[in-house]
Amino acid sequence: MRIICLAALTLDGKLARTAEHFVNWSSKEDKRLFMRTSKEAGVLIVGHNTYKTLPGPLPGRLHMVLTTHPAAQMAIPGVVEFTSAAPPAVVADLAARGYTSAVLGGGGQINRLFLEYDLIDEIWLTVEPLIFGDGVGLFAGQPLDRRARLIHLEQLNADAVHLRYSLR
């Protein structure tokens, strides 16, 4: 199963100011890219804090929400499902259901978990012309040592660029 970590970042590498910050600061081109890519994949994997920033479930895709308390959440089978399973089990479950790809939409802790399990195939980044200073990093936690290969570079508008990296 192909996992694409898809994120909008500030110039200083932040996903958001806080875990509760909705990504309302990225360009319309980035939002279109996110909507198209996550709908084509059919699955959006996010952490509970990231899910709470959404206005509601996005149409046409399964939302797999990783949380430590899945039983306390209101699931909508096939639309929004909550799990405390480890990333390999989540991916195995999705593959068993026939999904061939998924978009990993963060936050930083969830991205890091998938990276630690070597489950991310590609990282797609939109770099927006903002600087937050403090905030949530793409892969929250201790230092990592991974190398990626640039496979795509595109200017989305006058100020934002889209980069795609392969980890394979």
One Martini backbone bead per residue (centre of mass of N, CA, C, O) as a GRO file, in nm:
protein
  168
    1MET     BB    1   0.097   0.036   0.022
    2ARG     BB    2   0.050   0.375  -0.041
    3ILE     BB    3   0.219   0.647   0.131
    4ILE     BB    4   0.123   0.992   0.168
    5CYS     BB    5   0.281   1.270   0.285
    6LEU     BB    6   0.071   1.558   0.339
    7ALA     BB    7   0.185   1.911   0.330
    8ALA     BB    8   0.182   2.222   0.483
    9LEU     BB    9   0.441   2.476   0.492
   10THR     BB   10   0.649   2.671   0.624
   11LEU     BB   11   0.958   2.810   0.603
   12ASP     BB   12   1.000   2.679   0.914
   13GLY     BB   13   0.843   2.388   0.917
   14LYS     BB   14   0.527   2.434   0.972
   15LEU     BB   15   0.193   2.320   1.021
   16ALA     BB   16   0.150   2.485   1.295
   17ARG     BB   17   0.113   2.658   1.588
   18THR     BB   18  -0.083   2.425   1.680
   19ALA     BB   19  -0.272   2.140   1.726
   20GLU     BB   20  -0.547   2.337   1.679
   21HIS     BB   21  -0.456   2.442   1.400
   22PHE     BB   22  -0.591   2.545   1.122
   23VAL     BB   23  -0.539   2.525   0.770
   24ASN     BB   24  -0.595   2.866   0.670
   25TRP     BB   25  -0.297   2.956   0.524
   26SER     BB   26  -0.321   2.825   0.268
   27SER     BB   27  -0.348   2.785  -0.047
   28LYS     BB   28  -0.570   2.708  -0.294
   29GLU     BB   29  -0.375   2.513  -0.436
   30ASP     BB   30  -0.326   2.333  -0.192
   31LYS     BB   31  -0.619   2.253  -0.135
   32ARG     BB   32  -0.666   2.116  -0.407
   33LEU     BB   33  -0.447   1.903  -0.377
   34PHE     BB   34  -0.555   1.771  -0.122
   35MET     BB   35  -0.838   1.696  -0.221
   36ARG     BB   36  -0.757   1.528  -0.467
   37THR     BB   37  -0.557   1.324  -0.335
   38SER     BB   38  -0.746   1.214  -0.107
   39LYS     BB   39  -0.973   1.119  -0.297
   40GLU     BB   40  -0.808   0.926  -0.475
   41ALA     BB   41  -0.720   0.740  -0.238
   42GLY     BB   42  -0.975   0.726  -0.004
   43VAL     BB   43  -0.763   0.805   0.232
   44LEU     BB   44  -0.742   0.956   0.566
   45ILE     BB   45  -0.469   1.003   0.784
   46VAL     BB   46  -0.514   1.093   1.134
   47GLY     BB   47  -0.515   1.267   1.403
   48HIS     BB   48  -0.718   1.386   1.641
   49ASN     BB   49  -0.635   1.685   1.631
   50THR     BB   50  -0.662   1.717   1.326
   51TYR     BB   51  -0.956   1.633   1.300
   52LYS     BB   52  -1.070   1.870   1.483
   53THR     BB   53  -0.997   2.096   1.257
   54LEU     BB   54  -1.218   2.002   1.102
   55PRO     BB   55  -1.543   2.075   0.996
   56GLY     BB   56  -1.548   1.779   0.870
   57PRO     BB   57  -1.611   1.545   0.674
   58LEU     BB   58  -1.480   1.447   0.385
   59PRO     BB   59  -1.575   1.378   0.087
   60GLY     BB   60  -1.494   1.058  -0.051
   61ARG     BB   61  -1.363   0.952   0.235
   62LEU     BB   62  -1.167   0.794   0.459
   63HIS     BB   63  -1.133   0.839   0.813
   64MET     BB   64  -0.836   0.776   0.989
   65VAL     BB   65  -0.824   0.787   1.345
   66LEU     BB   66  -0.577   0.850   1.571
   67THR     BB   67  -0.615   0.717   1.909
   68THR     BB   68  -0.630   0.644   2.259
   69HIS     BB   69  -0.977   0.679   2.244
   70PRO     BB   70  -1.193   0.522   2.043
   71ALA     BB   71  -1.457   0.459   2.219
   72ALA     BB   72  -1.519   0.785   2.268
   73GLN     BB   73  -1.607   0.793   1.975
   74MET     BB   74  -1.779   0.901   1.672
   75ALA     BB   75  -1.859   0.684   1.444
   76ILE     BB   76  -1.857   0.637   1.070
   77PRO     BB   77  -1.884   0.395   0.884
   78GLY     BB   78  -1.667   0.465   0.605
   79VAL     BB   79  -1.581   0.770   0.714
   80VAL     BB   80  -1.533   0.744   1.045
   81GLU     BB   81  -1.244   0.615   1.212
   82PHE     BB   82  -1.127   0.472   1.517
   83THR     BB   83  -0.781   0.424   1.645
   84SER     BB   84  -0.506   0.243   1.837
   85ALA     BB   85  -0.344   0.136   1.630
   86ALA     BB   86  -0.080   0.056   1.472
   87PRO     BB   87   0.035   0.140   1.170
   88PRO     BB   88   0.060  -0.150   1.048
   89ALA     BB   89  -0.240  -0.224   1.111
   90VAL     BB   90  -0.375  -0.003   0.952
   91VAL     BB   91  -0.258  -0.078   0.675
   92ALA     BB   92  -0.358  -0.372   0.670
   93ASP     BB   93  -0.659  -0.305   0.688
   94LEU     BB   94  -0.679  -0.134   0.431
   95ALA     BB   95  -0.573  -0.351   0.236
   96ALA     BB   96  -0.798  -0.563   0.304
   97ARG     BB   97  -1.020  -0.351   0.180
   98GLY     BB   98  -0.859  -0.242  -0.105
   99TYR     BB   99  -0.654  -0.041  -0.054
  100THR     BB  100  -0.363   0.134  -0.221
  101SER     BB  101  -0.403   0.421  -0.080
  102ALA     BB  102  -0.275   0.702   0.128
  103VAL     BB  103  -0.324   0.988   0.330
  104LEU     BB  104  -0.102   1.166   0.532
  105GLY     BB  105  -0.219   1.444   0.758
  106GLY     BB  106  -0.152   1.408   1.049
  107GLY     BB  107   0.044   1.506   1.252
  108GLY     BB  108   0.361   1.498   1.372
  109GLN     BB  109   0.324   1.231   1.534
  110ILE     BB  110   0.202   1.056   1.310
  111ASN     BB  111   0.421   1.090   1.104
  112ARG     BB  112   0.644   0.968   1.279
  113LEU     BB  113   0.530   0.686   1.318
  114PHE     BB  114   0.533   0.611   1.015
  115LEU     BB  115   0.838   0.657   0.981
  116GLU     BB  116   0.941   0.454   1.197
  117TYR     BB  117   0.786   0.214   1.023
  118ASP     BB  118   0.835   0.260   0.715
  119LEU     BB  119   0.542   0.375   0.555
  120ILE     BB  120   0.664   0.597   0.378
  121ASP     BB  121   0.696   0.680   0.037
  122GLU     BB  122   0.590   0.987   0.037
  123ILE     BB  123   0.663   1.347   0.025
  124TRP     BB  124   0.430   1.619   0.028
  125LEU     BB  125   0.510   1.968  -0.030
  126THR     BB  126   0.395   2.285   0.075
  127VAL     BB  127   0.545   2.599   0.039
  128GLU     BB  128   0.489   2.876   0.238
  129PRO     BB  129   0.509   3.244   0.291
  130LEU     BB  130   0.575   3.167   0.611
  131ILE     BB  131   0.629   3.259   0.968
  132PHE     BB  132   0.602   3.127   1.304
  133GLY     BB  133   0.851   2.989   1.469
  134ASP     BB  134   0.637   2.841   1.624
  135GLY     BB  135   0.545   2.483   1.635
  136VAL     BB  136   0.453   2.228   1.421
  137GLY     BB  137   0.614   1.969   1.307
  138LEU     BB  138   0.629   1.723   1.074
  139PHE     BB  139   0.834   1.555   1.290
  140ALA     BB  140   0.778   1.490   1.590
  141GLY     BB  141   1.060   1.498   1.806
  142GLN     BB  142   1.318   1.336   1.770
  143PRO     BB  143   1.579   1.294   1.599
  144LEU     BB  144   1.655   1.233   1.259
  145ASP     BB  145   1.781   0.991   0.984
  146ARG     BB  146   1.683   1.085   0.669
  147ARG     BB  147   1.656   1.011   0.321
  148ALA     BB  148   1.569   1.185   0.020
  149ARG     BB  149   1.409   1.209  -0.309
  150LEU     BB  150   1.368   1.412  -0.564
  151ILE     BB  151   1.066   1.399  -0.802
  152HIS     BB  152   0.929   1.698  -0.757
  153LEU     BB  153   0.869   2.030  -0.911
  154GLU     BB  154   0.641   2.310  -0.824
  155GLN     BB  155   0.472   2.596  -0.912
  156LEU     BB  156   0.167   2.716  -0.786
  157ASN     BB  157   0.263   3.015  -0.749
  158ALA     BB  158   0.427   3.304  -0.680
  159ASP     BB  159   0.503   3.169  -0.361
  160ALA     BB  160   0.450   2.857  -0.412
  161VAL     BB  161   0.562   2.520  -0.347
  162HIS     BB  162   0.600   2.184  -0.484
  163LEU     BB  163   0.707   1.881  -0.321
  164ARG     BB  164   0.864   1.562  -0.403
  165TYR     BB  165   0.938   1.267  -0.210
  166SER     BB  166   1.138   0.983  -0.179
  167LEU     BB  167   1.187   0.682   0.039
  168ARG     BB  168   1.264   0.446  -0.196
   0.00000   0.00000   0.00000
